[in-house]
Amino acid sequence: MSSESALNATPLSTATYTEKLWPNVWAWVIVLGLSSAGILILIPISPLAGYLAFAGLLVLQTVLLVLSTPKIEVTATTLQVGRAVIERQYIGEVTAYRGEDATAQRGTKLNGLAYLCIRGWINPVVKIEITDPNDATPYWLASSRNPEHLAAALGANPDRAN
């Protein structure tokens, strides 16, 4: 890629919407609780061993939780949800769900072929229809703390045929 074409590509790769699906407070409380188990198990042997186990478990769980936090990013040409990326021209109808409707989308109304990027600590979801004829996935279902903003960012797609 020439430097001129890279400069021309820069505006297209600028994100119009970005969201990280960070764990909520209760997930971190669970991490602290599980880490505390290290103290309870090893403190009878040695207080130092118990506190080292606590610190080690806390660091390990924190790193795993942070590294497994998915990102949702909408650009002018693509949508990335977790590890999956699709061109926006293959995005159909986008619908935001909250409350009981979101629970139904994750449960009784869920299609087994759908791509899921859902987190238990985030209730609202966004259903993104996939119109690519070569893709068997009917839709993506993604957790979002701001489902209306994500839906609006995807609804502004000028290439989408309705």
Backbone as CSV, one residue per row, in Angstrom:
resi,resn,N_x,N_y,N_z,CA_x,CA_y,CA_z,C_x,C_y,C_z
1,MET,0.854,-1.171,0.000,0.000,0.000,0.000,0.895,1.228,0.000
2,SER,0.645,2.136,-0.917,1.447,3.357,-0.966,1.063,4.281,0.174
3,SER,1.947,5.241,0.453,1.656,6.160,1.551,0.454,7.043,1.214
4,GLU,0.271,7.340,-0.078,-0.878,8.163,-0.463,-2.184,7.414,-0.240
5,SER,-2.208,6.123,-0.606,-3.441,5.360,-0.392,-3.667,5.103,1.091
6,ALA,-2.592,4.986,1.877,-2.751,4.826,3.320,-3.340,6.092,3.929
7,LEU,-2.928,7.244,3.447,-3.490,8.492,3.949,-4.961,8.614,3.582
8,ASN,-5.300,8.173,2.378,-6.692,8.222,1.953,-7.548,7.228,2.718
9,ALA,-6.953,6.123,3.210,-7.701,5.103,3.933,-7.935,5.492,5.394
10,THR,-7.188,6.430,5.904,-7.289,6.787,7.318,-8.691,7.215,7.736
11,PRO,-9.390,8.108,7.014,-10.731,8.489,7.460,-11.707,7.321,7.496
12,LEU,-11.530,6.334,6.608,-12.431,5.194,6.582,-12.230,4.282,7.793
13,SER,-11.030,4.277,8.364,-10.775,3.383,9.481,-11.030,4.046,10.830
14,THR,-11.436,5.297,10.838,-11.733,5.983,12.089,-13.055,5.466,12.636
15,ALA,-13.035,5.086,13.904,-14.233,4.510,14.520,-15.295,5.577,14.754
16,THR,-16.539,5.236,14.406,-17.661,6.130,14.691,-18.331,5.749,16.011
17,TYR,-18.090,4.506,16.469,-18.622,4.048,17.749,-17.672,2.985,18.287
18,THR,-17.317,3.089,19.560,-16.465,2.104,20.214,-16.990,1.850,21.617
19,GLU,-17.000,0.576,22.000,-17.436,0.205,23.343,-16.668,-1.034,23.790
20,LYS,-16.161,-1.006,25.008,-15.545,-2.179,25.617,-16.550,-2.744,26.615
21,LEU,-16.728,-4.047,26.601,-17.700,-4.695,27.476,-17.036,-5.094,28.799
22,TRP,-16.596,-4.071,29.543,-15.892,-4.290,30.807,-16.792,-4.986,31.815
23,PRO,-16.203,-5.827,32.668,-16.983,-6.462,33.738,-17.533,-5.418,34.712
24,ASN,-18.663,-5.741,35.316,-19.248,-4.815,36.294,-18.622,-5.037,37.667
25,VAL,-19.086,-4.302,38.645,-18.536,-4.351,40.000,-18.640,-5.753,40.592
26,TRP,-19.760,-6.435,40.341,-19.950,-7.757,40.938,-18.946,-8.772,40.412
27,ALA,-18.527,-8.658,39.169,-17.500,-9.562,38.640,-16.185,-9.368,39.389
28,TRP,-15.867,-8.112,39.706,-14.633,-7.836,40.447,-14.753,-8.303,41.891
29,VAL,-15.950,-8.241,42.475,-16.157,-8.767,43.830,-15.919,-10.279,43.841
30,ILE,-16.376,-10.959,42.810,-16.155,-12.403,42.695,-14.663,-12.699,42.565
31,VAL,-13.949,-11.894,41.773,-12.499,-12.063,41.650,-11.825,-11.924,43.013
32,LEU,-12.225,-10.921,43.790,-11.662,-10.751,45.132,-11.997,-11.932,46.035
33,GLY,-13.227,-12.414,45.941,-13.633,-13.559,46.758,-12.851,-14.815,46.431
34,LEU,-12.689,-15.089,45.135,-11.926,-16.269,44.726,-10.451,-16.138,45.104
35,SER,-9.927,-14.935,45.003,-8.538,-14.708,45.400,-8.366,-14.897,46.899
36,SER,-9.365,-14.519,47.656,-9.312,-14.693,49.111,-9.264,-16.164,49.507
37,ALA,-9.753,-17.026,48.658,-9.690,-18.459,48.936,-8.242,-18.921,49.074
38,GLY,-7.342,-18.258,48.357,-5.923,-18.590,48.485,-5.413,-18.361,49.893
39,ILE,-5.883,-17.295,50.522,-5.496,-17.024,51.907,-6.056,-18.112,52.819
40,LEU,-7.338,-18.409,52.658,-7.979,-19.394,53.532,-7.348,-20.776,53.420
41,ILE,-6.919,-21.138,52.230,-6.351,-22.471,52.019,-4.925,-22.559,52.563
42,LEU,-4.118,-21.526,52.340,-2.691,-21.624,52.660,-2.258,-20.942,53.950
43,ILE,-3.111,-20.130,54.570,-2.690,-19.445,55.794,-2.376,-20.416,56.935
44,PRO,-3.021,-21.601,57.022,-2.610,-22.530,58.085,-1.156,-23.013,57.920
45,ILE,-0.679,-23.044,56.695,0.707,-23.446,56.447,1.641,-22.300,56.785
46,SER,1.300,-21.114,56.222,2.142,-19.939,56.452,1.346,-18.708,56.039
47,PRO,1.336,-17.652,56.875,0.648,-16.425,56.461,1.230,-15.849,55.170
48,LEU,2.528,-15.935,55.001,3.155,-15.435,53.776,2.641,-16.199,52.557
49,ALA,2.547,-17.531,52.672,2.042,-18.335,51.555,0.609,-17.952,51.219
50,GLY,-0.210,-17.707,52.233,-1.596,-17.307,51.999,-1.699,-15.986,51.264
51,TYR,-0.910,-15.002,51.701,-0.957,-13.690,51.058,-0.350,-13.723,49.651
52,LEU,0.674,-14.543,49.454,1.239,-14.686,48.105,0.234,-15.366,47.168
53,ALA,-0.481,-16.360,47.685,-1.512,-17.018,46.874,-2.614,-16.032,46.507
54,PHE,-3.025,-15.200,47.480,-4.037,-14.176,47.216,-3.568,-13.243,46.096
55,ALA,-2.341,-12.733,46.224,-1.818,-11.799,45.223,-1.702,-12.464,43.858
56,GLY,-1.208,-13.693,43.835,-1.063,-14.403,42.560,-2.399,-14.656,41.886
57,LEU,-3.376,-15.122,42.661,-4.707,-15.366,42.098,-5.367,-14.074,41.628
58,LEU,-5.178,-12.999,42.392,-5.763,-11.713,42.015,-5.183,-11.215,40.693
59,VAL,-3.872,-11.289,40.557,-3.219,-10.843,39.314,-3.660,-11.718,38.147
60,LEU,-3.658,-13.028,38.329,-4.027,-13.956,37.260,-5.459,-13.720,36.782
61,GLN,-6.398,-13.622,37.709,-7.796,-13.419,37.332,-8.021,-12.053,36.695
62,THR,-7.329,-11.033,37.190,-7.463,-9.693,36.610,-6.958,-9.682,35.176
63,VAL,-5.805,-10.287,34.942,-5.248,-10.332,33.583,-6.192,-11.088,32.650
64,LEU,-6.696,-12.238,33.102,-7.613,-13.010,32.258,-8.901,-12.257,31.961
65,LEU,-9.430,-11.571,32.959,-10.673,-10.821,32.758,-10.469,-9.645,31.808
66,VAL,-9.366,-8.942,31.949,-9.083,-7.791,31.078,-8.808,-8.250,29.649
67,LEU,-8.022,-9.324,29.492,-7.698,-9.801,28.144,-8.902,-10.396,27.420
68,SER,-9.875,-10.895,28.168,-11.050,-11.494,27.529,-12.197,-10.502,27.342
69,THR,-11.968,-9.230,27.651,-13.012,-8.221,27.479,-13.140,-7.859,26.003
70,PRO,-14.282,-8.149,25.382,-14.440,-7.857,23.956,-14.697,-6.371,23.697
71,LYS,-14.414,-5.980,22.453,-14.623,-4.603,22.019,-15.605,-4.605,20.854
72,ILE,-16.476,-3.606,20.851,-17.373,-3.378,19.713,-16.905,-2.097,19.053
73,GLU,-16.650,-2.168,17.747,-16.170,-0.985,17.031,-16.866,-0.879,15.683
74,VAL,-17.436,0.283,15.437,-18.098,0.563,14.169,-17.268,1.608,13.443
75,THR,-16.862,1.291,12.207,-16.180,2.266,11.357,-17.064,2.527,10.138
76,ALA,-16.589,3.335,9.243,-17.365,3.645,8.039,-17.567,2.411,7.158
77,THR,-16.646,1.434,7.239,-16.727,0.280,6.349,-16.911,-1.052,7.050
78,THR,-16.622,-1.138,8.353,-16.675,-2.429,9.033,-17.356,-2.333,10.394
79,LEU,-17.743,-3.518,10.881,-18.231,-3.688,12.241,-17.408,-4.808,12.853
80,GLN,-16.843,-4.539,14.027,-16.115,-5.562,14.770,-16.832,-5.772,16.096
81,VAL,-17.171,-7.027,16.373,-17.782,-7.403,17.642,-16.949,-8.565,18.181
82,GLY,-16.179,-8.285,19.228,-15.262,-9.299,19.732,-14.212,-9.588,18.676
83,ARG,-14.059,-10.865,18.325,-13.074,-11.248,17.300,-13.645,-11.245,15.884
84,ALA,-14.953,-11.115,15.750,-15.597,-11.175,14.439,-15.646,-9.788,13.795
85,VAL,-15.400,-9.765,12.485,-15.440,-8.522,11.710,-16.266,-8.776,10.455
86,ILE,-17.098,-7.804,10.109,-17.904,-7.905,8.891,-17.957,-6.536,8.229
87,GLU,-18.037,-6.551,6.907,-18.192,-5.295,6.175,-19.621,-4.794,6.379
88,ARG,-19.745,-3.488,6.505,-21.063,-2.911,6.799,-22.060,-3.090,5.664
89,GLN,-21.597,-3.345,4.470,-22.527,-3.551,3.367,-23.365,-4.812,3.565
90,TYR,-22.926,-5.722,4.448,-23.657,-6.957,4.715,-24.507,-6.876,5.975
91,ILE,-24.706,-5.675,6.491,-25.524,-5.503,7.687,-26.926,-5.073,7.274
92,GLY,-27.906,-5.811,7.767,-29.302,-5.488,7.480,-29.908,-4.705,8.625
93,GLU,-31.064,-5.162,9.075,-31.789,-4.474,10.146,-31.050,-4.617,11.483
94,VAL,-31.011,-3.529,12.233,-30.367,-3.505,13.544,-31.417,-3.098,14.573
95,THR,-31.551,-3.918,15.639,-32.571,-3.664,16.649,-31.959,-3.747,18.043
96,ALA,-32.268,-2.763,18.872,-31.804,-2.741,20.264,-32.898,-3.313,21.162
97,TYR,-32.492,-4.102,22.154,-33.429,-4.710,23.096,-32.981,-4.459,24.530
98,ARG,-33.941,-4.206,25.401,-33.688,-4.038,26.832,-34.702,-4.871,27.617
99,GLY,-34.386,-5.134,28.867,-35.313,-5.799,29.777,-35.703,-7.200,29.348
100,GLU,-37.017,-7.489,29.418,-37.513,-8.826,29.094,-37.290,-9.181,27.624
101,ASP,-37.341,-8.179,26.752,-37.088,-8.436,25.332,-35.645,-8.906,25.117
102,ALA,-34.704,-8.303,25.833,-33.295,-8.712,25.727,-33.118,-10.132,26.249
103,THR,-33.794,-10.453,27.343,-33.715,-11.805,27.901,-34.273,-12.823,26.907
104,ALA,-35.373,-12.490,26.257,-35.962,-13.389,25.263,-35.031,-13.577,24.069
105,GLN,-34.357,-12.517,23.631,-33.430,-12.627,22.507,-32.255,-13.547,22.844
106,ARG,-31.816,-13.537,24.102,-30.719,-14.399,24.530,-31.190,-15.817,24.856
107,GLY,-32.499,-16.011,24.950,-33.027,-17.307,25.361,-33.965,-17.927,24.350
108,THR,-35.259,-17.751,24.555,-36.257,-18.472,23.768,-36.290,-18.076,22.288
109,LYS,-35.893,-16.865,21.963,-35.918,-16.417,20.565,-34.565,-16.552,19.870
110,LEU,-33.603,-17.154,20.539,-32.251,-17.264,19.991,-32.183,-18.306,18.877
111,ASN,-31.572,-17.946,17.764,-31.314,-18.863,16.666,-29.967,-19.535,16.946
112,GLY,-29.904,-20.832,16.821,-28.688,-21.589,17.101,-27.523,-21.249,16.180
113,LEU,-27.787,-20.641,15.036,-26.718,-20.286,14.097,-26.190,-18.866,14.303
114,ALA,-26.775,-18.126,15.227,-26.387,-16.732,15.444,-25.001,-16.650,16.071
115,TYR,-24.267,-15.593,15.736,-22.990,-15.298,16.379,-23.295,-14.532,17.665
116,LEU,-22.741,-14.985,18.781,-23.019,-14.366,20.074,-21.766,-13.733,20.666
117,CYS,-21.928,-12.526,21.138,-20.916,-11.863,21.960,-21.682,-11.207,23.102
118,ILE,-22.107,-12.060,24.038,-22.931,-11.569,25.135,-22.193,-11.762,26.452
119,ARG,-22.454,-10.868,27.370,-21.865,-10.915,28.701,-22.996,-10.900,29.714
120,GLY,-22.929,-11.766,30.694,-23.984,-11.902,31.682,-24.199,-10.664,32.531
121,TRP,-23.195,-9.829,32.643,-23.316,-8.631,33.472,-23.846,-7.425,32.700
122,ILE,-24.153,-7.611,31.417,-24.722,-6.532,30.606,-26.048,-7.043,30.038
123,ASN,-27.161,-6.485,30.497,-28.475,-6.984,30.107,-28.885,-6.586,28.687
124,PRO,-28.773,-5.323,28.259,-29.252,-4.970,26.918,-28.434,-5.663,25.818
125,VAL,-29.097,-5.956,24.708,-28.431,-6.562,23.555,-28.852,-5.844,22.278
126,VAL,-28.040,-6.020,21.248,-28.336,-5.490,19.919,-28.306,-6.669,18.951
127,LYS,-29.366,-6.781,18.164,-29.475,-7.826,17.150,-29.137,-7.205,15.804
128,ILE,-28.121,-7.755,15.133,-27.619,-7.209,13.875,-27.813,-8.261,12.787
129,GLU,-28.738,-8.004,11.894,-29.024,-8.943,10.805,-27.857,-8.979,9.821
130,ILE,-27.488,-10.188,9.385,-26.412,-10.371,8.405,-27.049,-10.741,7.065
131,THR,-26.746,-9.951,6.028,-27.363,-10.161,4.712,-26.421,-10.782,3.697
132,ASP,-25.242,-11.190,4.117,-24.271,-11.806,3.205,-24.817,-13.162,2.752
133,PRO,-25.036,-13.356,1.444,-25.605,-14.629,0.977,-24.659,-15.811,1.174
134,ASN,-23.372,-15.568,1.344,-22.404,-16.639,1.539,-22.179,-16.980,3.014
135,ASP,-22.872,-16.309,3.907,-22.709,-16.514,5.346,-23.972,-17.157,5.902
136,ALA,-23.820,-18.301,6.570,-24.981,-19.006,7.131,-25.474,-18.364,8.427
137,THR,-24.715,-17.422,8.969,-25.099,-16.766,10.216,-26.240,-15.782,9.939
138,PRO,-27.399,-15.984,10.559,-28.525,-15.091,10.277,-28.374,-13.711,10.916
139,TYR,-27.760,-13.672,12.105,-27.581,-12.389,12.789,-26.514,-12.522,13.861
140,TRP,-26.047,-11.370,14.304,-25.150,-11.289,15.454,-25.959,-10.743,16.615
141,LEU,-25.714,-11.268,17.798,-26.344,-10.760,19.006,-25.219,-10.336,19.950
142,ALA,-25.182,-9.049,20.266,-24.094,-8.509,21.070,-24.632,-7.743,22.270
143,SER,-24.028,-7.964,23.415,-24.343,-7.154,24.594,-23.835,-5.748,24.365
144,SER,-24.552,-4.773,24.924,-24.121,-3.376,24.819,-24.738,-2.584,25.955
145,ARG,-23.936,-1.769,26.599,-24.477,-0.899,27.647,-25.246,0.270,27.035
146,ASN,-24.967,0.566,25.766,-25.643,1.658,25.053,-26.217,1.118,23.745
147,PRO,-27.229,0.250,23.809,-27.710,-0.380,22.585,-28.288,0.594,21.567
148,GLU,-28.908,1.659,22.038,-29.481,2.628,21.105,-28.379,3.364,20.341
149,HIS,-27.265,3.681,21.020,-26.153,4.353,20.342,-25.509,3.438,19.303
150,LEU,-25.338,2.155,19.659,-24.774,1.202,18.712,-25.703,1.031,17.511
151,ALA,-26.992,0.891,17.758,-27.960,0.745,16.660,-27.966,1.985,15.776
152,ALA,-27.871,3.169,16.394,-27.839,4.400,15.600,-26.571,4.483,14.758
153,ALA,-25.449,4.055,15.322,-24.186,4.085,14.568,-24.262,3.134,13.365
154,LEU,-24.934,2.014,13.518,-25.059,1.069,12.413,-26.182,1.460,11.452
155,GLY,-27.189,2.148,11.963,-28.304,2.571,11.128,-27.935,3.691,10.176
156,ALA,-26.850,4.364,10.450,-26.409,5.460,9.600,-25.608,4.987,8.407
157,ASN,-25.698,3.701,8.109,-24.942,3.119,7.008,-25.560,3.496,5.664
158,PRO,-24.890,4.319,4.861,-25.470,4.732,3.581,-25.521,3.625,2.552
159,ASP,-24.703,2.576,2.716,-24.654,1.479,1.736,-25.741,0.445,1.974
160,ARG,-26.416,0.525,3.111,-27.398,-0.490,3.444,-28.646,-0.341,2.592
161,ALA,-29.044,-1.451,2.011,-30.259,-1.441,1.175,-31.437,-1.876,2.031
162,ASN,-32.448,-1.055,2.124,-33.647,-1.414,2.900,-34.778,-1.784,1.978
